[in-house]
Amino acid sequence: MRYSYNFHNFIFTVLILVFSKSFSQSTAIYDFTFSSAWNAADHTSIPANAHWSDLVGATHNMANEFLEVGQLATDGIKDLAELGLNTNFHAEVNNAIASNRAHIWLQQSFSPYGAISSATLTHVELSEDFPLITLVSMVAPSPDWFIAINSLNLRTIDNLSWKPSFSIDVFAYDAGTDDGVNYEASNSVTNPPNVISKIEGAPFNGNVIGTLTITLKSVLNNKKKDFDGVSIYPNPSDGKIIISNPNTIYLDHIEVFNVIGKLVEILRPVPASFSVSLDLSTLKKGMYFLRLHTTDGRSKTQKLVLQ
């Protein structure tokens, strides 16, 4: 019994250390501005009716979630690159949000209308759980060409803080779904499709087509005391419990880990609420850890004993 007691306490200590990062999570607010540099000298020519489709994308937590150079385009990227339509891409982002791989859909139109234009996404919130951003827009008109900022990580290399303001060059890509070779080529389906690739030849010649300026506006540190009012009762329990947070912190989902750190349940309150009733009576008796995730990207872990 002494061995079992010491082992469980050791595991509990390890899990608390692993999850303790959640108590000091922070949220960063950024502005993102794409400024076009589309010009005849660098990009062969400027077509009639040159313009950009809406700048769209998402914050997320997995690299290459929505596109990857060297891989086939999804239906969403295909439609965006060929037609400037966002319906399928929006659906792909929503699916990722539902699976907790993405957090926020982003969309902004360009102004003024034309080749030299810009679009600014303001007050974009990124959390440590969702520190990546992907943005895309069609180069229009074109067969299947688009700009992409793919899985840009706003955390520093050591993952201890948020990156300060900076700018990056943006390039044009071929979605690999249309064989057209100039801006106003008629529709010619690539069959089978090619992979997404950077356009090194005409018309863009591998040149920069714009700049993305990332401006850090503020950082909000989410302190442990935000969760002081959250309680789980009864605890110990027969499995039927209530999670109450009188400080009105909205819960997005709840992860249940067993004593050795294995994820055994993911519970998603619908809608997000201040008080949540859970039935964990199907789980075996023992010690568990409930990791509570809020709708604004914070989380904390509490111990629960089932008996």
C-alpha positions in Angstrom: 0.0 0.0 0.0 2.9 2.4 0.7 4.2 1.8 -2.8 0.8 2.5 -4.3 0.3 5.6 -2.3 3.7 7.0 -3.1 3.3 6.1 -6.8 -0.1 7.9 -7.1 1.3 11.0 -5.4 4.3 11.0 -7.7 2.0 10.8 -10.7 -0.2 13.5 -9.3 2.9 15.8 -8.8 4.0 15.1 -12.4 0.6 15.9 -13.9 0.3 19.1 -11.9 3.7 20.2 -13.2 2.7 19.3 -16.7 -0.5 21.3 -16.5 0.8 24.2 -14.4 1.7 26.1 -17.5 -2.1 26.5 -18.0 -2.4 28.7 -14.9 -0.2 31.3 -16.4 -1.4 31.3 -19.9 -1.7 34.6 -21.7 -3.6 36.0 -24.6 -2.1 38.4 -27.2 -4.0 40.9 -29.3 -2.5 41.6 -32.8 -3.4 43.6 -35.9 -2.5 42.0 -39.3 -2.2 44.1 -42.4 -1.5 42.7 -45.9 -0.3 45.4 -48.3 -0.1 44.6 -51.9 3.0 45.2 -54.0 1.6 43.8 -57.2 3.3 45.6 -60.1 4.1 45.1 -63.8 7.8 45.5 -63.4 8.1 42.6 -60.9 5.1 40.5 -62.0 5.2 40.7 -65.9 2.0 42.7 -66.2 -1.1 43.9 -64.4 -4.3 42.4 -65.8 -7.5 44.3 -66.4 -9.8 44.2 -63.4 -6.9 43.2 -61.1 -8.1 42.8 -57.5 -8.0 40.5 -54.4 -10.6 38.3 -52.9 -11.3 38.8 -49.2 -8.4 38.0 -46.9 -9.6 35.0 -44.9 -8.1 32.5 -42.5 -8.1 31.3 -39.0 -6.1 31.0 -35.7 -5.2 27.4 -35.0 -2.8 25.1 -33.2 -1.6 22.5 -35.7 0.9 23.4 -38.5 -0.3 22.9 -42.1 -3.9 22.5 -40.9 -5.4 24.1 -44.0 -2.7 24.0 -46.6 0.8 22.8 -47.2 3.3 23.5 -50.1 4.0 20.2 -51.8 0.6 18.7 -50.9 -2.7 18.7 -52.8 -5.1 21.6 -52.2 -8.3 21.0 -50.3 -11.6 21.8 -51.9 -11.7 25.0 -49.9 -8.3 26.2 -51.1 -9.2 25.2 -54.7 -12.4 27.2 -54.7 -10.6 30.2 -53.1 -7.7 30.1 -55.6 -9.8 29.6 -58.7 -13.0 31.6 -57.9 -12.3 33.7 -54.8 -15.1 31.7 -53.0 -14.8 31.1 -49.3 -17.7 28.7 -48.6 -15.8 25.4 -48.6 -12.8 26.9 -46.9 -15.0 28.4 -44.2 -16.5 25.0 -43.7 -13.1 23.4 -43.3 -12.2 26.0 -40.7 -15.5 25.4 -38.8 -14.7 21.6 -38.8 -11.3 22.3 -37.3 -12.9 24.6 -34.7 -15.3 21.9 -33.7 -12.4 19.5 -33.3 -10.5 22.0 -31.2 -7.7 22.4 -33.8 -8.7 26.0 -34.7 -10.3 28.8 -32.7 -11.4 31.8 -34.8 -12.5 32.4 -38.4 -11.0 35.6 -39.9 -12.3 37.6 -42.9 -11.6 41.1 -44.2 -12.1 42.8 -47.6 -9.5 44.8 -49.4 -9.6 48.6 -49.9 -9.4 50.2 -52.4 -10.5 47.9 -55.1 -7.5 47.1 -57.4 -4.1 45.6 -57.6 -2.4 48.0 -55.1 -4.6 47.6 -52.1 -4.6 46.4 -48.5 -6.6 44.5 -45.9 -6.4 44.8 -42.1 -7.6 42.3 -39.5 -7.8 44.2 -36.3 -7.9 43.0 -32.7 -7.2 39.4 -33.5 -6.9 37.4 -30.3 -4.4 34.5 -30.1 -4.0 32.3 -27.0 -1.3 29.9 -26.1 -3.6 27.0 -27.1 -4.0 28.6 -30.6 -0.8 30.5 -31.4 -0.8 30.0 -35.2 -2.4 32.0 -38.0 -3.1 31.1 -41.6 -4.3 33.8 -44.1 -5.1 33.4 -47.8 -6.5 35.5 -50.7 -7.0 34.9 -54.4 -4.8 36.8 -56.9 -7.7 37.8 -59.2 -8.1 37.3 -62.0 -6.0 34.2 -62.3 -6.4 30.4 -63.1 -5.7 29.2 -59.5 -3.2 31.6 -57.9 -3.3 32.9 -54.4 -1.2 34.3 -51.6 -0.7 32.4 -48.4 0.7 33.0 -44.9 0.7 29.4 -43.6 0.8 28.5 -39.9 2.7 31.6 -38.8 3.6 31.0 -35.1 3.2 34.2 -33.0 5.0 32.6 -30.0 8.8 33.2 -29.5 11.2 30.3 -30.2 11.5 29.5 -26.4 7.6 29.6 -26.2 7.9 32.0 -23.2 6.4 35.1 -24.7 4.7 36.6 -27.7 6.6 37.9 -30.7 6.8 41.7 -30.9 5.7 43.6 -34.0 7.4 42.6 -37.2 6.8 42.2 -41.0 7.2 39.3 -43.5 7.3 39.0 -47.3 4.4 37.4 -49.0 4.5 35.4 -52.2 2.1 33.9 -54.8 1.3 30.2 -55.0 -0.3 27.9 -57.6 -3.0 25.7 -56.2 -2.3 23.0 -58.8 -5.9 22.7 -59.9 -5.9 24.7 -63.2 -3.5 24.5 -66.1 -3.8 28.2 -67.1 -0.5 30.0 -67.5 -1.6 33.7 -67.6 -3.9 35.9 -65.6 -7.0 35.6 -67.8 -6.6 32.1 -69.2 -9.8 30.2 -69.7 -10.7 27.4 -67.3 -8.6 24.3 -67.9 -8.9 21.7 -65.1 -5.6 20.0 -64.1 -6.3 16.3 -64.1 -4.9 14.8 -62.0 -4.3 17.8 -59.8 -0.8 19.0 -59.0 0.5 19.9 -55.5 0.5 23.5 -54.2 3.7 25.3 -55.2 5.3 28.7 -55.1 5.3 30.4 -58.5 8.9 30.9 -59.4 8.3 31.5 -63.1 6.0 33.9 -65.0 4.1 35.9 -64.2 5.4 36.4 -60.6 9.0 35.3 -61.2 9.4 34.3 -57.6 9.2 37.9 -56.5 7.5 39.3 -53.4 3.9 40.3 -54.1 3.2 42.0 -50.8 4.0 42.4 -47.1 2.2 41.3 -44.0 2.7 43.6 -41.1 2.0 42.1 -37.7 1.4 44.6 -34.9 1.3 43.5 -31.3 -1.3 45.6 -29.5 -1.4 44.0 -26.0 -0.8 40.9 -23.9 -3.2 39.8 -21.3 -1.9 37.5 -18.5 -4.6 35.2 -17.3 -3.8 34.6 -13.6 -4.7 31.6 -11.5 -7.1 33.7 -9.4 -9.5 33.9 -12.3 -10.4 30.3 -11.5 -10.5 30.5 -7.8 -14.3 30.4 -7.8 -14.5 27.2 -9.9 -15.5 24.1 -7.8 -16.3 20.5 -8.4 -18.8 18.9 -6.1 -19.3 16.4 -4.6 -15.7 15.3 -4.5 -15.2 12.4 -3.8 -18.1 11.5 -6.0 -20.0 8.5 -7.4 -19.5 10.1 -10.8 -22.4 12.5 -11.0 -20.8 15.9 -10.4 -21.4 19.6 -10.9 -18.8 22.1 -12.1 -19.7 25.6 -10.8 -17.9 28.8 -11.6 -19.7 31.8 -10.0 -17.2 34.2 -11.6 -19.1 33.4 -14.9 -16.1 31.9 -16.8 -17.5 30.2 -19.9 -16.3 26.6 -20.3 -15.7 25.4 -23.8 -14.7 21.8 -23.2 -13.5 19.5 -20.4 -10.8 16.8 -20.7 -10.7 13.9 -18.2 -7.4 12.2 -17.6 -6.8 9.1 -15.5 -4.1 8.8 -12.9 -1.4 7.9 -15.4 -2.2 10.9 -17.6 -4.2 9.1 -20.3 -7.0 11.1 -21.8 -10.2 9.1 -21.3 -13.0 11.6 -22.0 -13.6 14.9 -23.8 -16.8 16.7 -22.8 -18.1 19.7 -24.6 -20.9 21.6 -22.9 -23.5 22.9 -25.4 -24.0 25.7 -25.1 -21.1 27.0 -23.0 -22.4 27.7 -19.6 -21.6 28.9 -16.1 -22.6 25.6 -14.4 -22.1 22.1 -15.9 -23.5 18.8 -14.8 -21.4 15.8 -15.7 -22.0 12.0 -15.4 -18.7 10.1 -15.1 -20.3 7.1 -13.4 -19.2 4.8 -16.3 -15.5 5.4 -15.4 -13.7 3.0 -13.0 -13.2 4.1 -9.4 -10.0 6.0 -8.7 -8.3 9.3 -9.1 -8.8 11.5 -12.2 -7.8 15.0 -13.4 -10.3 17.3 -15.0 -8.7 19.9 -17.3 -11.2 22.8 -17.8 -10.8 24.9 -21.0 -12.6 28.2 -21.3 -13.9 29.8 -24.5 -11.2 32.4 -24.4 -8.3 29.8 -24.5 -7.5 29.5 -20.8 -7.4 26.2 -18.8 -6.8 24.7 -15.4 -6.7 21.2 -13.9 -8.5 19.9 -10.8 -8.3 16.5 -9.1 -11.4 14.3 -8.8 -11.8 11.1 -6.9 -14.5 8.6 -8.0 -15.6 6.0 -5.4 
